[in-house]
């Protein structure tokens, strides 16, 4: 998403670092909330989620492929999902 925004001329980095737009804190809050709800494994860190997103975006750059997109989303979700 950030690549698309950057391509459109949006300065993602300055906005992300602005005190009133603390994206890192929001990402952490979302992750911790998902972990407390039992939806995400307790050992997952914010950096892990970002790495998964980067991997999914890298796959997407190889060209539009709806089946590959679904497979990548399924793989990422399965890896994050807490065991019940």
N, C-alpha and C positions, 0 to 999 in steps of 0.2 A: 504494500500500500504506500509506504513511504517513497519507494522508487517512482511510483506514478505521480505522487504529489510533487516530488522534486522535478520530474520531467515537465510538470505544468508550471514550474517557476516558484513553487512554494518553498520557503526556507524552513524545512522540517527541523533541522538541528537547532536553530535559534529558538523556535517555538517550544521544542521539547525541553530545552534547558531553562526556559523562562520560569521564574518562581510560581507564577499563577497557573502554569500548565505543567505541573509535575507529573509527566507521563510515567516515570519510573515508579512513583508512589502508587499511581492508579493501577499499573500492571501488577505490582506487588499485592495490593489490596484485593484485586480480582483473584489472583492465584491463591492467596491465603483463604479467601472466602470459599473458593472451590474445594480447597483441601479440608477446611472445617466441615463442609457439607458432605465430605466423603466421596466427592466426585473425582478428585485428582489425587494421585499418589502423594504421600506426605514427604517423600524424598526429592520431589521435583522442585527445581529452583527456577526463578524468573529467567535466568540466562538459558536454561534448558528449553523453555518455551520459545524464546526468541530464536534459538538455533533451529528448532523445528520449523518455525515460520520461514526462516531464511532458506532452509532446505526445500520446503514446499514451493517457495518463489523461484528457486533455481530450477526446479523441475518444470514449472510453468513457462519459463523462458525458452524451453525447447519447442514450444509451439502449442497451440490449443489442442487439448486432448481431454475431453470430458471424462473418459474412463480413467486416465492417469490421474486427473485431479481428484476424483472420488477415491481412488486407491491411496493417494498420498494423505488425504484427509482421514481416511479410515486408519491408516498406519499411525499417524500422529495421535489421533484420539485413543487408539488402543494402547499406545505407549504411555500416555498420560493417565489413563483411567486407573482408579484405585481398585484393588482386588476386593471383592465382597465376600 
